[in-house]
């Protein structure tokens, strides 16, 4: 009888471990089922295409933030870097005949030039974040909070320039707009938006970086135990600098795509995106203690919040109640993360 009870206990424990391991995917499936039960028309190709389009820039941001969280840090400046990239790229990609051009005498540039400039600018900001965290030993929370303030100030100064002042940047180049709202395929319903393809390619690249390169293995080692990684010969400081710099490049690309998707930019673009990215990464299984996290998990985390935003609005739920639901999911995700950590100990 005791052997039977022991077997049942082992079976229950294994089921509990599996439920804990795949909790994020279970929550995602239940979320779709519940929204679809309330409003069956939610399950349409068009809706999921819209959700994927809206998720694309958030995925790129979360991949950058996720890498930093895995290394044991955090980045509160991500959203403001996204906003800076949106303003910089949009300001150089306005139509030649647009009356309120920020640079009236600027010729039409190749599409990739302003995008590259924005990515380099944000990459430099990420590099500075990494240097401050790695060499000055300032806690990431404080270091990136300072960058958050500084970047917003610089972006506002750049944005609020004569003769038009703080006016939204519009009249964007058709090539740029197509990058954010165009799609591959002739049919609008079954086509794949370019922005989704770009996000998936970036996700694939980050997966390879995390799982198939020494740099990626070093980041996991640093997040798990920085002192042990250092003893093992890992250059902790410069690997951290690399994580923050790479994240900055991703923020730069996301900012450009966000401007292209929405057809404009202001200095308030990207506001609070960093909190959404951190929440999505944590919900997707990235440990708040560092050293744990996967690219598929981050993707699902972003999709969960996108489905929440789109689906709960779709069924008519109050925006205030939506915030309560999102907050509860974040708390539950952190609780699961802590439970996993305690189980491993």
N, C-alpha and C positions, 0 to 999 in steps of 0.2 A: 504493500500500500504506500509505503514511504517512497519507494522507487518510482511509483506512478505519479505521486505528487511532485517528486523532483523533476520528472520528465515534463510534466505540465508547467512547472515553474520555469524550466529552461526554454520551453516553447513560447511561453508568454513573454519571457525576457527578450528572446530573439525578435518576436513580433514588435515589442516595444522599441527595440533598437532600430529595426527597419523603419518603423513609423517616425522615429526621431530623425533618422538619416534622410528620409525622403519627405519630411514634413512640408517643405516649401512647395514641392510639386503637388502634394495632396491638397494644400490650401488653394493653389492656383486652379486645380480642377474643380474643387468645390465652389470656388468663387464664380467660375463660368457657369456651372450648373445652376447655382442659386439665381444669378441674374437672368439666365435663359428661362428658368421656371417662371420668373416674374414677368418677363417680356420675351417670348419665343423669337421674335424678329431680330433679337440681338445676335443670334447665330447666323450671320450672313457674311459672305466673302467681302462685301463692301465695308462692313464694320471692322472686320479684322484687318483689312488693308489700311483703313484709317488709323487704327490703333498702332499698327506697325510703323506707319509714317510718323505719327506723333512720338513714338518711342525711340526713333532712330538717333536723334541727337542726344537724348537722355542716356541711351546705351553707351555712346562714345564717352560721355562725361563720367558715367558710373564705372566704366572700365579703367579710366585714369584714376579716379578716387579709390576704386577697389584695389589696385596695385599698391597704393600708398597705405591703405588699411592693412593689407597683407604684410607689409614691411613693419607694421607696428606704429604707424603714424596716422595723421589725418590732414585734411586740406580744406580749410574754410574759405579759401580764395577762389575756388573753382568757378563758381557762378560769376564772379566779377571778371575773371579772365575770359569767360565765354562772352560776356557783354562787350568787353574791349575788342575781342576778335570780330564780333558782329559789326561794331561801329567802324573799325579800321577797314575791313574788307568791303563793307557797303559804301563807305565814303569814296573808295577808289573804283567802284564798279557801278556808277550811275550812267544813265543814258546820256549821250553827247548833247541831245537837244533838250534835256531836262532843265527847267528854268532855275531851280535852286540847287545846282550842283555845288558840292563843297569845294571841288577843285575845277573851276571853269575852264582852265587851260590844259587840263590833263588829257592827253590823247587816250584813245581806247586801248586798254592794256589786255594782253593775253589773260584769260580767265585764271590761270594758275598763279600768276604773279601776286595779286593781292592776297590770295588764299595762303600762299607760301609765306608772305610777309607777316600775316596775322599769326600763322603757326610759329614762326620764328620768334616773334615778339612774346607770345605766351610761353614758348619753350625757354626763353631767357628768364622770364618771371619764375617759371618752375625751377630753373637752375638756381636762381637766387634763393628761393624757398629751401631747396635742398642744401645749399651751402650754409645757410643760417641754422638749419636743424642739425646738420651733420658736424659742422666745425665750431659753431658758437654754442652748441648744446642747448639751444633754446627749445622748450617744448613745442612740438608741432602745432598744437592748438593756439598758442600765443603767437608764434612766428607767422602762421598763415592768417591769423586774425589781423595782424598788422598789415600784411600784404593785401588783404581784403579791403581795408580802408584806403591804402595808398593807391591801389589799382582803380578803385571807384573814383577817387579824386582825380587821377590822371585822365581817366576816360571822360569824366565830366568836363574837364578843361579842354580836351580835344574836341569833344562833341559841341560844346557851347562856344563856337567860334564865329566871328563876324564873317560876312555881313548878316547872316540869317539867324545866328544865335542858336539856342537850344530847340531846334525844330527837328522832328523825326526825319531820318534820312530815307527818302523814297526815290521813285523813278529809277529803280535798279535795272541794270542791263538784262536783256531777255535771256542771254546765255546763263547768267547767274540764277535767274528765276527758274529756268528749266532744270537746273541742277537740283533745286530744292523741291520742285513740284512736278517735274517731268517723270515719265515712267518708261520702262522697257516693255514693248508689246503694243499691239494695235487696239486691243480692247481695254477700256478703262477699268472694268471690274476684275478681270483676270490678269491684268498687267502687274508688273513689279516696279514700284517707285525707285528711281535712282538712289534716293537717299537711304532706302532700306538696303539696297545692294552694298552701298558704301559702308553702312554700319555693320553688316554681316562680314564683309571683308576685313574690317578693322578688328572685329571680334575674333575672326580666325587667326589674324596676325598676332593678337595679344595671347591667344591660347598657345600658339607655337612658342611665343616669347616666354610664357610662364612655365611651360612643360618640357620644352625641348632645348633650352639654352642654359648655359651656366649662370647667366644673369638672373633668369627666372628662379632657378634653384637657390641662388644666393638670397633672393628677396624673401623666399619662404623660410630659409634658415635664419635670417636676421629677425624676421617677425616672430619666429618660434623662440629663439634665444640668441640675442645679439652677442652676448659674451662668448657663448659656445661657438657661434659662427666665426667670431674674431680669432679664437684659439685655433679653429680649423683652417685658418689662412684666408678667410674672406675679408676683403677690404670693405668693411662696413660703411665707412664714411662716403666713399665714392659711389658705392652701389646705391646708397640712399639718395645721393645727388642725382644719379641717373633715373631713379624712380620718379622723383619730383619733376625733373626736366621732361621726361617722356609724357608724364601726365599733362604738363603744360602744353605740349604739342597737340595732344588729343583735345584739350579744351579749345585750343585755337581752331582746329578743324570743326569741332562741334559748333562753335560760335559762327563760323562762316556758313555752315549748313543751316543754322537756325535763321540767320538773316535771309538766306536764299529761300527757305521754306515759307517764311512769313512775308517776304517782299519788302522788308524795311529793317530799320534798327534804331534804337535809342540807347542812351547811357544806362537805362534801367533793365536792359536785356540781361537775362541770366540771374536776376535777383532771386536768391534762395535756392537756386538749382543745386548748390552744393549739399544742402540738407536733404533734398530729394535723392541725390545720388548716394549719399551716405546711407540713408534709410533703405534704398533699393539694394545696395550691396549687402547690408546687414541682413535684411529679409532674405536675400539670395544665398545666405550661408557664409558670408565673409565674417570671420571672427573679430570681435572687438578687441580681442587680446593679441591679434596678429598671428601670422603663420598659417592661417587656414582660409581657403576660399577658392572658388573655381569660376571660370568664365561662363559656363552654362548656368551656374547658379545666379551670377550677376544678371545675365540676360533675363532669367525668369523673374528675378526680383524687380527689374524695371517693368516687365510686362504686367506683373501683378498690380503695380501702382497705376499703370496706364489703363488696365482694365477697370480698376477701381474708379479712376477719374472719369473715364468715358462711359463705363457701364452704369455706375450709380447715377450719373447725370441722365443717361439714357432712360432709366426707369423712373426718373423724377425725384430722386432722393434729395433732401435739403443739403446744400453745400456745407452747412454747419455740422450736420450729422455725418457727412462724409469725412470731415476732419476727425471726428470721434472714432470712426471705423479705422481710418488710417493710423491714428495714434495707437489704437488697441493692437493692430497688426504689428507695428514696430515693437511695442512692449513684449508681445508674444514671441517675436523673432529673437529678441535679446535674451529672453528667458530660456528659449530653446538652446541658444548659443551657449549660455552659461551651464545649462544641464549637460550638454555635450562635453564641455570642458571638465566638469566635475566627474563625469562618467569615466573619462580617459585617465583622470588622476586616480 
